[in-house]
Amino acid sequence: MIKEILNLKLIKPPPKAGTYQDTKNVDKTKLYAFNQKHGHTTDECVVPKDLLERLARQGHMDKYIDKDKAHTAQPNQPQGVINCISGGFTEGGASSSAHKYTYQTMLAVGSTINNHQTLPTFPKMTFQLSDFNSTELNLDNPVVIFIQMGDLIVQKVLLDPGSSADVLFYSTFQKMKLSDNILQLSTRDLVGFLGERVPVLGSVWLQTTLGESPLTKTLDVQCLVVDCFSPYNFILGRSVLNKFCAIISTIHLCVKFDV
């Protein structure tokens, strides 16, 4: 296969072996044909294996691959676990001790589960073609809606189930003509993906309504107020989305919730 790849000029030929190779204790019976070196065979080298795998993904090795077996291949057994990190307001509470308890609970795999706990019931929700109301065909757009906060309609609200915090930006806070006196002080920071920290000005409870009449649902939402630039006015994170029993379809660019 290596010879055919070189003949077809799918890759550039490797440079010739230099004089740096120690030939004293080299096994002359083994030839690395790809780089024309002795000491080990081509099958024992990882470089051509990586090369063949890359060419296979590009479709150049189809005649050498049994596609039926490829589709039934089993994934490799996992060798470890990478956990996630979250921040902001969560179900654990706002205090450091509550966050520590929540973190310890996450690490206790299965030992703290209450088997007698009654699980909530959820309605069945389905998405159909009629739910797709966007005029754009870009299915990778974020899901952005409008909501009612108090007696105001707030546009450009990002639904972000990956966020553990519900964030109201200070510019929106000012446009809503809310007083800084209603802010509950918070010494916590929000931590971004790259580790950058954004100071929290405080938190505020606001009456928040999803949907349009007659299908609406209203809940009191605790928001973190931060003073930084954002193309959005408000970010609804997973804690509030869960309270609304909201399900997001990123393909249909819409959200459904239990009323």
N, C-alpha and C positions, 0 to 999 in steps of 0.2 A: 504493500500500500504506500509506503514511504517513497519508493522508486516512482510509482505512478503519479503521486502528488508532485514530485519534483519535475517529472516529464511534462505534466500538464501545466506547470508553472503556476500552480495555485498558491504557492508561497515562494519567497526568495530562497535560493539555496543557502545553507548555513556557511559561515566562514570556515576555511580549512583549519585543521588542527594546528596550533602553534607549537613552538618548541618548549612551552612550559610543562608539557606532560612528562612526568617521571616514568621513563621506560624500563627502569631496572627491574621492578617487581610486577610488571604488567603481564597479565595473562594474554599471550598472543593468540590463543585459540578463540578468544571472544572479540568480536568486532562490532563496534557501535557504528552501523552503516550510515546513520544520519549525519554525524560529524566526522566520519572516517577516523575513529579513534579505537584503540584496543583497551581491553580491561573489563568491559561488560558488554552485553548484547543490547540491541535496540529495545527488546521487550522488557529489559530490566531498568530502563531509563524513564524518568517521569516526564521529560521534555516532550518526546513525541506523543506520549499519552495525552498530555494537555493539548497538544496541537491537533491530534485526531479528534478529540472531543469538541474542540472549537469548530473544526471543519464539518463535523457531523451536525452540529446545531445549525450550520449554514446550509445544510442540505447537500454537501459535496460527497458524502459517504453513504448515500442511500442504498447503493447496490451491495454494500458490504453488511448492511444492517437488516436483521430479521425484524420487521416492523411489528409482527404479531407478538413476538417476545418482548419487544421494546415497550409496547403498550401494557403488558401484564407485569412489567418489572416492579418489584416491591421496593419501597423506599428504604434507605439505610436506617438502621436502628439509631435513635438519638443517643449521643454521648454525654449530654449535659443539658442544663436548663438555664435560659437567660430570662430573668424576671424584669418587670417594668417598674418605673418610678412615677409617682403621681404627686400632685400638690394642690394647694388651694383648699376651698371648702369641700369636704367630703362627708360621707355619712358618719365618719368617726368624730366629727366636731372640729372646732377651731383651735382648741388649746393644744399645747405641745404634748401633754400627757395623753390626750385623746388620740392624737395622730400616732404616738408611739404604740398605744394599745392596738390601734387599727393595723399598724404595720406588723406587730407581733402576731395578730390574728391571721393575717395573710400568710405568714410563714408557717403557721400550724396547719399542716395539710390534713384535713379531714378530722382532726382531733376535737375541734370545737363545734362541729356541726350538730345541730339539734334535730334529731330524727323525728321529733314530735311537733316540729314547727309547721304551722299551716301555711302553705304556699298560696299567694294571691291568685285569683283567676283573671285571665286575660282574654279579651275578645279576639276572634279571628279577624285578621286584616289581610287583604289581598290588594295587589296593584295591577291595573289593567292599562291598556293603551290609552284609554280615555283620560287617565290620570296625568298623562304627559301633555302639559299645556304650554310648554316653552316653544317659542318660534325658532330657537337655535337647535341645531343638530349635534352640538358639542355635548356629549354625555358626561364629560369630565368636569363640568362646571360645579362649583360648590352649591349646596342647597341654601338659598337665601330667601327669607320670607319677611313679611311684616307682622308685627304684633301690636297689641294695645297695652300700654303701660299707664295705669291710672286712667285719665281721660284723654290721653294722647296716642296717636298712631305713630309707631316707630318703624321706619323703613330700614332696609339693609341689616337685617338680623341674621347672623350666621348660625346655622345649626351644626354644632361640632361635638359629636359623641365621644371624640377623643380627648376633650377637655374636661378636667375634673372641677373646673371653676366656671361660674357664670359671671361674665365680665361686662360691666357697663362702663363705657369710656367717659372720661370727665367732660369732654366736649359735648357729648349727648346729655350728660347730667346737667350741664349749664343751659342747654337749649330747652330742657324740660322745666327750667326756672325753679329748680330745687335748691334749697338752702344747704350750705355746708354744715349747718348746725344739726341736721338730721343724720349725718354720717356717724356711724359707730366706729370708733378708732380701732385700727388694726396695725400691729407691728410686723405683719408678715409680708413677704414678697412673693410675686409670681415668678416662677422659673421657666424660661423658654427652653426650646429643644436644644439649643447650643449652650445652655447654661447661663444665658444673660438674665439678669434680675430686673424686674419692674416693681418699684415700690407701690404698695396698696395704700390709697388715701383713706380708705375705710370701707365699711359695708353698709348697705341700706336695704330695707324691705320694701318691695314695690308690688302692687297688685298687677298681675300679668295675665293677659287673656290671649289664648290661641284660637284660631278659627274665625269664621264669619257667621253672622247670624243666619239661621237659628242654631247652627252647630258650633257652639263655643264652649270653652272651658276656662275657668278663672281660678288661679292659685296665687298665694303670696310667695314671692320669690326673693331670696336673699342674694344680692348681687355684690360683687367686689368692684369697687370704683378705682380705676387706674387712669393716670394721666400720661398717655402716650398716643402716638399716631396709629390710626387703623383705618382701613377703607370701610369698616363696618361700624355701626352704632352700638351694637350689642352682640354678645356671643352667648348662646344658650348651650351649656355643657350637658353632660350625660346625667348629672344628678337631677336637674329640672326636667329633662326629657323623660327620665324614668318616672318622675312624679306625675307627669301628664300621661304616662303610658303611651308615649309617642314612638312611632316606628318611621324611620327615614328610608326612602328609596332614592339612592343617588342617581339611578338610571332615569327614573321618572321625574326627578328634581322636585319632589314634594314630600310632605309628611302627613301621616294619619295618626289620630290619637283617639283614646276612649273618651266619649262624652257621657 
